[in-house]
Amino acid sequence: MRLWILIGGAVALAVVVGVLARLHPPGRLLLAAGPVGGAYETVAQDYAAILARDDLQLDIVDTAGSVENADLLNTGQVDAAFLQGGIRVDPGKAEAVGAVFFEPIIFLVNADADIPRNPALWTGLRINSGAPGSGTAAAFRDFEKAVGLSEAQNAHASIPYADAAAALLAGELDIAVFVAPIEAPYLKAAYDEPGLRVLALDHVQAISRRLEYATVVTVPAGGMSLDPVLPPQPVDLIALEARLVVRPDLHPALINRLTMAAIELHSTRGILADPGAFPNLEGAGMVVSNTARQLILDGPSTWHNWLPYWIAAQINRVLLLLLPFFFIVVPLMRLLPLAYAYAMRWRVWQHYPEIRDIEQELANDPDADALQDMQSHLSALDERLATLRLPAAYRQGQYDARLHVELVQKRIAEMQQHART
């Protein structure tokens, strides 16, 4: 019986080890961000610091921007990425954690520049509209279509964000386009330049209606900078919602950690967003991960305070994986003692057909030679029964079988004695 207890314990241990092996996530993941020093790269560093608390390594992949990030997701080269609103990705290759922050479309111009506030009138201007592969370039192409401009009406440049303000001041550009959080480092540097201003567009609501993925946000006076005060009065800006996107097959525990980091980083009050506005599901514009959805809507479960994060994040998966154990393995383990008892008794029972055959032959009035053969057969059978090594609990059946053999032997002896007389 102890053997079966050991076997049952080994099976249970194997099940637990198998479950834990499936639940434990990889220790690192790849996140496609953006150019070095850009807003996405800066935010990615914050994510890396939070994930490091759980000994998770976040490797940041520097890219040209959202368009390249989408390509990396489509080809499975990264686990997660930041994507600007409006950038599309293969639905089968990515799911959203959620929208995580606003990215206004900001137009910086020289303070004394005479640039029409109606962008439909822009013509012959030198516009820094984003590098190839960047979300800015993609967004500005859509912006042009929304306001009725053709790309050929203006000259386009792809100067890095960090150098765009200097190019404006040097007279090399008329407009520098930025699609980024208003707190982006390169924008903060541009705000400090007294010779630059934010161009407040007319007809912002109408333009945003023509961009299906855009919304309108209001920047309060001084929201960008208090010295100098930018903007000098509240201004409406067209804004996109940046999204954190993951591979659909990314381990649920890693999605949980990314979502928790997003909540920590983006749910606070900001210049453009109220507390709890991000992360949100409505602005994702794509299929949202069920793991992220549940965490954003319901918050972390109480298990997070008691269990390792990778178990707490998958408590439902734990239960699902353990169900076969409780409904299949446990009942089978209860059958093991019955199977063991049957096996022990069968070692005795398998000899009974021989005893029965001899008893049937005795009814046919066998001759002396046949009786002698039967007696020899029974002696050999009794010897086999006597040598069976059985646990004490099952020896009663062994004794009963030997008694049965002895009774048949006595009957044969009586028949032999009667034959001689």
C-alpha positions as CSV (number, residue, x, y, z in Angstrom):
1,M,0.0,0.0,0.0
2,R,2.9,2.3,0.8
3,L,4.1,1.8,-2.8
4,W,0.8,3.1,-4.2
5,I,0.9,6.1,-1.8
6,L,4.4,6.9,-3.1
7,I,3.2,6.5,-6.7
8,G,0.2,8.7,-6.1
9,G,2.4,11.3,-4.4
10,A,4.8,11.2,-7.4
11,V,1.9,11.7,-9.8
12,A,0.6,14.7,-7.8
13,L,4.1,16.2,-7.7
14,A,4.6,15.8,-11.4
15,V,1.2,17.5,-12.1
16,V,2.2,20.4,-9.8
17,V,5.6,20.8,-11.5
18,G,4.0,20.7,-14.9
19,V,1.5,23.3,-14.0
20,L,4.1,25.6,-12.5
21,A,6.4,25.1,-15.6
22,R,3.5,26.3,-17.9
23,L,2.7,29.2,-15.7
24,H,6.2,30.6,-15.1
25,P,6.9,33.3,-17.7
26,P,10.1,34.1,-19.6
27,G,12.4,36.5,-17.8
28,R,12.7,39.0,-20.5
29,L,10.8,40.6,-23.3
30,L,11.4,42.9,-26.3
31,L,9.7,46.3,-26.6
32,A,9.8,48.3,-29.7
33,A,9.9,52.0,-28.7
34,G,11.1,54.8,-31.0
35,P,14.2,56.9,-31.7
36,V,16.8,57.3,-29.0
37,G,15.9,60.2,-26.8
38,G,12.3,60.3,-28.1
39,A,9.1,60.2,-26.1
40,Y,8.5,56.5,-26.6
41,E,12.0,55.6,-25.6
42,T,11.8,57.7,-22.5
43,V,8.5,56.0,-21.5
44,A,10.0,52.6,-22.2
45,Q,12.7,53.3,-19.7
46,D,10.1,53.9,-17.1
47,Y,8.4,50.6,-18.0
48,A,11.8,48.8,-17.7
49,A,12.4,50.2,-14.2
50,I,8.9,49.0,-13.0
51,L,9.3,45.5,-14.5
52,A,12.8,45.2,-13.0
53,R,11.1,45.0,-9.5
54,D,9.9,41.5,-10.5
55,D,13.3,40.6,-12.0
56,L,11.9,41.0,-15.5
57,Q,14.3,42.4,-18.1
58,L,12.7,44.7,-20.6
59,D,15.0,45.1,-23.7
60,I,14.1,48.3,-25.5
61,V,14.4,48.2,-29.3
62,D,15.2,51.6,-30.8
63,T,13.2,52.2,-34.0
64,A,12.3,55.0,-36.4
65,G,8.8,55.1,-34.9
66,S,5.3,53.6,-35.0
67,V,5.4,52.4,-38.6
68,E,8.5,50.4,-38.0
69,N,7.1,49.2,-34.7
70,A,4.1,47.8,-36.5
71,D,6.3,46.0,-39.0
72,L,8.3,44.4,-36.1
73,L,5.1,43.2,-34.5
74,N,3.7,41.8,-37.8
75,T,6.9,39.8,-38.3
76,G,7.1,38.6,-34.7
77,Q,10.4,40.2,-34.0
78,V,9.3,42.0,-30.8
79,D,6.9,41.1,-28.0
80,A,5.4,44.5,-27.5
81,A,5.5,48.0,-28.9
82,F,4.2,51.5,-28.7
83,L,1.9,52.4,-31.6
84,Q,0.6,55.8,-32.4
85,G,-3.1,56.1,-33.0
86,G,-4.0,55.3,-36.6
87,I,-1.1,53.0,-37.2
88,R,-2.5,49.7,-38.3
89,V,-1.2,46.2,-37.5
90,D,-2.3,42.8,-38.6
91,P,-5.2,41.9,-36.2
92,G,-3.9,38.3,-35.9
93,K,-0.4,39.5,-34.9
94,A,-1.2,42.0,-32.1
95,E,-3.6,42.9,-29.3
96,A,-3.8,46.1,-27.4
97,V,-3.1,46.5,-23.7
98,G,-5.0,49.8,-24.2
99,A,-4.5,53.5,-25.0
100,V,-1.9,54.9,-22.6
101,F,-1.5,58.6,-23.3
102,F,-2.4,61.5,-25.6
103,E,-0.1,62.6,-28.4
104,P,-1.2,66.0,-29.7
105,I,-0.2,67.1,-33.2
106,I,1.8,70.2,-32.4
107,F,2.8,72.7,-35.1
108,L,5.7,74.9,-34.0
109,V,6.5,78.1,-36.0
110,N,8.6,81.2,-35.6
111,A,7.0,83.7,-33.4
112,D,6.7,86.3,-36.2
113,A,5.9,83.9,-39.0
114,D,2.7,84.6,-41.0
115,I,1.4,81.1,-41.3
116,P,-2.3,80.7,-42.1
117,R,-4.2,79.1,-39.1
118,N,-6.4,77.3,-41.7
119,P,-4.1,74.4,-42.8
120,A,-6.1,74.0,-46.1
121,L,-4.3,77.3,-47.2
122,W,-0.8,76.0,-46.7
123,T,1.2,76.1,-49.9
124,G,4.9,76.6,-50.7
125,L,5.9,76.0,-47.1
126,R,8.9,74.0,-45.8
127,I,7.4,71.5,-43.3
128,N,9.3,69.1,-41.2
129,S,6.7,66.3,-41.4
130,G,8.5,63.3,-39.9
131,A,11.1,60.7,-40.8
132,P,10.2,57.7,-43.0
133,G,8.9,54.9,-40.7
134,S,7.8,57.3,-38.0
135,G,4.3,57.8,-36.8
136,T,4.6,61.5,-37.4
137,A,5.1,61.0,-41.1
138,A,2.1,58.7,-41.3
139,A,-0.1,61.0,-39.2
140,F,0.8,64.1,-41.3
141,R,0.0,62.3,-44.6
142,D,-3.5,61.6,-43.2
143,F,-3.7,65.1,-41.9
144,E,-3.0,66.5,-45.4
145,K,-5.8,64.4,-46.8
146,A,-8.2,65.5,-44.1
147,V,-7.6,69.2,-44.8
148,G,-7.5,68.7,-48.6
149,L,-3.8,69.3,-49.2
150,S,-1.6,67.3,-51.6
151,E,1.9,66.3,-50.7
152,A,3.3,68.3,-53.6
153,Q,1.9,71.6,-52.4
154,N,4.6,72.0,-49.8
155,A,8.3,70.9,-49.4
156,H,8.8,68.2,-46.8
157,A,11.8,67.5,-44.6
158,S,12.7,64.8,-42.1
159,I,14.9,66.5,-39.6
160,P,15.1,64.7,-36.2
161,Y,12.8,66.1,-33.5
162,A,15.7,67.3,-31.4
163,D,17.1,69.5,-34.2
164,A,13.8,70.8,-35.6
165,A,13.6,73.9,-33.3
166,A,17.1,75.0,-34.3
167,A,16.1,74.6,-38.0
168,L,13.1,76.8,-37.4
169,L,15.1,79.5,-35.7
170,A,17.7,79.3,-38.5
171,G,15.0,79.9,-41.1
172,E,15.4,76.5,-42.7
173,L,11.8,75.5,-41.9
174,D,8.4,77.2,-41.8
175,I,6.6,74.6,-39.7
176,A,7.9,71.7,-37.5
177,V,5.4,69.0,-36.9
178,F,5.5,67.0,-33.7
179,V,3.2,64.1,-32.7
180,A,4.2,63.5,-29.1
181,P,3.2,64.0,-25.5
182,I,3.5,67.7,-24.7
183,E,6.0,66.8,-22.0
184,A,8.4,65.2,-24.5
185,P,12.1,66.3,-23.7
186,Y,12.6,67.9,-27.2
187,L,9.4,69.8,-26.9
188,K,10.3,71.2,-23.5
189,A,13.6,72.4,-25.0
190,A,11.7,74.0,-27.9
191,Y,9.3,75.8,-25.4
192,D,12.3,77.5,-23.9
193,E,13.0,79.3,-27.2
194,P,11.4,82.7,-27.1
195,G,11.4,82.9,-30.9
196,L,9.0,80.0,-31.3
197,R,5.3,79.6,-30.8
198,V,2.6,77.0,-31.1
199,L,0.4,77.5,-34.1
200,A,-3.2,77.3,-33.0
201,L,-5.2,75.9,-35.9
202,D,-8.7,77.0,-36.9
203,H,-11.4,74.4,-37.5
204,V,-9.8,71.8,-35.2
205,Q,-13.1,70.1,-34.5
206,A,-13.9,69.7,-38.2
207,I,-10.4,68.4,-39.0
208,S,-10.5,65.9,-36.2
209,R,-13.8,64.6,-37.5
210,R,-12.1,63.8,-40.8
211,L,-9.4,61.7,-38.9
212,E,-11.3,58.7,-37.6
213,Y,-8.7,57.9,-35.0
214,A,-8.2,61.5,-33.7
215,T,-9.8,63.5,-30.9
216,V,-9.5,67.1,-29.6
217,V,-7.8,68.0,-26.4
218,T,-7.6,71.4,-24.7
219,V,-4.2,72.6,-23.4
220,P,-4.7,75.2,-20.6
221,A,-2.7,78.4,-20.7
222,G,0.8,77.6,-19.4
223,G,0.2,73.9,-20.0
224,M,3.3,73.5,-22.1
225,S,5.5,76.0,-20.3
226,L,5.1,78.7,-17.6
227,D,8.2,80.6,-18.6
228,P,7.6,81.5,-21.3
229,V,3.8,81.0,-21.0
230,L,2.9,78.5,-23.7
231,P,0.3,78.5,-24.9
232,P,-0.6,82.1,-23.8
233,Q,-4.3,81.1,-23.7
234,P,-6.1,77.8,-23.8
235,V,-5.8,76.1,-27.2
236,D,-7.5,73.1,-28.8
237,L,-5.2,70.6,-30.4
238,I,-5.9,67.5,-32.5
239,A,-4.6,64.6,-30.6
240,L,-4.0,60.9,-31.1
241,E,-3.9,58.2,-28.4
242,A,-0.7,56.2,-28.2
243,R,-1.3,52.5,-27.6
244,L,0.7,49.7,-25.9
245,V,0.4,46.6,-28.1
246,V,1.5,43.0,-27.5
247,R,1.7,39.8,-29.4
248,P,-1.4,37.7,-28.9
249,D,0.7,34.7,-27.7
250,L,2.7,36.7,-25.1
251,H,2.6,35.0,-21.7
252,P,-0.3,36.3,-19.7
253,A,1.9,37.1,-16.7
254,L,4.0,39.4,-18.8
255,I,0.8,41.1,-20.2
256,N,-0.3,41.5,-16.6
257,R,3.0,43.2,-15.6
258,L,2.9,45.5,-18.6
259,T,-0.7,46.4,-17.8
260,M,0.1,47.1,-14.2
261,A,3.0,49.3,-15.2
262,A,0.7,51.2,-17.6
263,I,-1.7,51.8,-14.8
264,E,1.0,53.0,-12.5
265,L,2.6,55.3,-15.1
266,H,-0.5,56.7,-17.0
267,S,-3.4,56.7,-14.6
268,T,-2.4,59.9,-12.8
269,R,-3.6,63.4,-13.5
270,G,-1.9,65.2,-16.3
271,I,-2.1,68.4,-18.3
272,L,-4.3,66.7,-20.9
273,A,-5.9,63.8,-18.9
274,D,-7.9,63.5,-15.7
275,P,-7.0,60.8,-13.2
276,G,-8.0,57.3,-14.4
277,A,-8.4,58.4,-18.0
278,F,-5.5,56.0,-19.0
279,P,-5.0,53.3,-19.7
280,N,-8.3,52.9,-21.5
281,L,-9.9,50.4,-23.8
282,E,-12.0,52.8,-26.0
283,G,-9.0,54.5,-27.6
284,A,-7.2,51.3,-28.5
285,G,-8.9,51.0,-31.9
286,M,-8.1,47.3,-32.0
287,V,-8.7,44.0,-30.3
288,V,-7.8,44.3,-26.6
289,S,-6.1,41.5,-24.7
290,N,-8.5,39.8,-22.3
291,T,-5.9,39.8,-19.6
292,A,-5.4,43.5,-19.9
293,R,-9.1,44.2,-20.2
294,Q,-9.9,42.4,-16.9
295,L,-7.1,44.1,-15.1
296,I,-8.0,47.6,-16.3
297,L,-11.7,47.2,-15.6
298,D,-11.6,45.3,-12.3
299,G,-8.1,46.0,-11.0
300,P,-5.7,43.5,-9.5
301,S,-7.2,40.6,-7.5
302,T,-6.6,40.1,-3.8
303,W,-4.3,37.2,-4.8
304,H,-1.7,39.8,-5.8
305,N,-1.0,40.5,-2.1
306,W,-0.4,36.8,-1.3
307,L,1.0,35.0,-4.3
308,P,4.0,35.6,-6.7
309,Y,2.9,37.9,-9.4
310,W,3.1,35.2,-12.1
311,I,0.7,33.0,-10.2
312,A,-1.6,35.8,-9.1
313,A,-1.8,37.1,-12.7
314,Q,-3.0,33.7,-13.9
315,I,-5.1,32.4,-11.0
316,N,-7.9,31.5,-13.5
317,R,-5.4,29.6,-15.6
318,V,-4.1,27.8,-12.5
319,L,-7.6,26.7,-11.7
320,L,-8.2,25.6,-15.3
321,L,-5.0,23.6,-15.3
322,L,-5.7,22.0,-12.0
323,L,-9.3,21.0,-12.9
324,P,-8.1,17.8,-14.7
325,F,-6.1,16.9,-11.6
326,F,-9.1,17.2,-9.3
327,F,-11.6,15.6,-11.6
328,I,-9.5,12.9,-13.3
329,V,-6.3,12.3,-11.4
330,V,-7.8,12.4,-7.9
331,P,-10.6,9.9,-8.7
332,L,-8.0,7.7,-10.4
333,M,-5.9,7.8,-7.3
334,R,-8.9,6.7,-5.3
335,L,-9.2,3.7,-7.6
336,L,-5.6,2.7,-7.1
337,P,-6.1,0.9,-3.8
338,L,-9.0,-1.0,-5.4
339,A,-6.9,-1.9,-8.4
340,Y,-4.1,-3.0,-6.1
341,A,-6.5,-5.2,-4.0
342,Y,-7.8,-6.8,-7.2
343,A,-4.3,-7.5,-8.4
344,M,-3.3,-9.2,-5.2
345,R,-6.5,-11.4,-5.1
346,W,-6.1,-12.2,-8.8
347,R,-2.8,-13.8,-8.1
348,V,-4.8,-16.4,-6.1
349,W,-7.9,-16.4,-8.2
350,Q,-6.0,-17.3,-11.4
351,H,-5.5,-20.8,-10.0
352,Y,-9.1,-21.6,-9.4
353,P,-9.9,-22.6,-13.0
354,E,-7.4,-25.5,-12.6
355,I,-9.1,-26.6,-9.4
356,R,-12.5,-26.4,-11.1
357,D,-11.4,-28.5,-14.1
358,I,-10.1,-31.3,-11.8
359,E,-13.4,-31.3,-9.8
360,Q,-15.3,-31.6,-13.1
361,E,-13.1,-34.6,-14.2
362,L,-13.7,-36.3,-10.9
363,A,-17.4,-36.4,-11.7
364,N,-16.6,-38.6,-14.8
365,D,-15.3,-41.5,-12.7
366,P,-11.6,-41.4,-13.8
367,D,-9.4,-44.4,-13.6
368,A,-6.4,-44.9,-11.2
369,D,-3.9,-43.3,-13.6
370,A,-6.0,-40.2,-14.1
371,L,-6.5,-39.9,-10.3
372,Q,-2.8,-40.1,-9.8
373,D,-2.2,-37.3,-12.5
374,M,-4.8,-35.1,-10.8
375,Q,-3.1,-35.7,-7.4
376,S,0.2,-34.7,-8.8
377,H,-1.3,-31.6,-10.5
378,L,-2.9,-30.5,-7.2
379,S,0.4,-31.0,-5.3
380,A,2.2,-28.7,-7.8
381,L,-0.7,-26.2,-7.6
382,D,-0.5,-26.2,-3.8
383,E,3.2,-25.6,-3.9
384,R,2.7,-22.6,-6.3
385,L,0.1,-21.2,-3.9
386,A,2.4,-21.7,-0.9
387,T,5.2,-19.7,-2.5
388,L,3.1,-16.7,-3.4
389,R,4.4,-13.6,-1.5
390,L,1.4,-11.6,-0.5
391,P,0.8,-8.8,2.0
392,A,-0.7,-10.0,5.2
393,A,-4.1,-8.4,4.3
394,Y,-4.5,-10.7,1.3
395,R,-3.1,-14.0,2.7
396,Q,-6.6,-15.1,3.7
397,G,-7.5,-15.8,0.1
398,Q,-4.2,-17.7,-0.3
399,Y,-5.1,-19.9,2.8
400,D,-8.7,-20.5,1.5
401,A,-7.3,-21.6,-1.9
402,R,-4.9,-24.1,-0.3
403,L,-7.7,-25.5,1.9
404,H,-9.8,-25.9,-1.3
405,V,-6.9,-27.8,-2.9
406,E,-6.5,-29.9,0.2
407,L,-10.2,-30.9,0.2
408,V,-10.0,-32.0,-3.5
409,Q,-6.9,-33.9,-2.7
410,K,-8.7,-35.7,0.2
411,R,-11.6,-36.6,-2.2
412,I,-9.1,-38.0,-4.7
413,A,-7.4,-40.0,-1.9
414,E,-10.8,-41.4,-0.9
415,M,-11.6,-42.4,-4.5
416,Q,-8.2,-44.1,-4.8
417,Q,-8.8,-46.0,-1.6
418,H,-12.2,-47.1,-2.8
419,A,-10.7,-48.3,-6.1
420,R,-8.1,-50.5,-4.4
421,T,-10.8,-52.1,-2.2
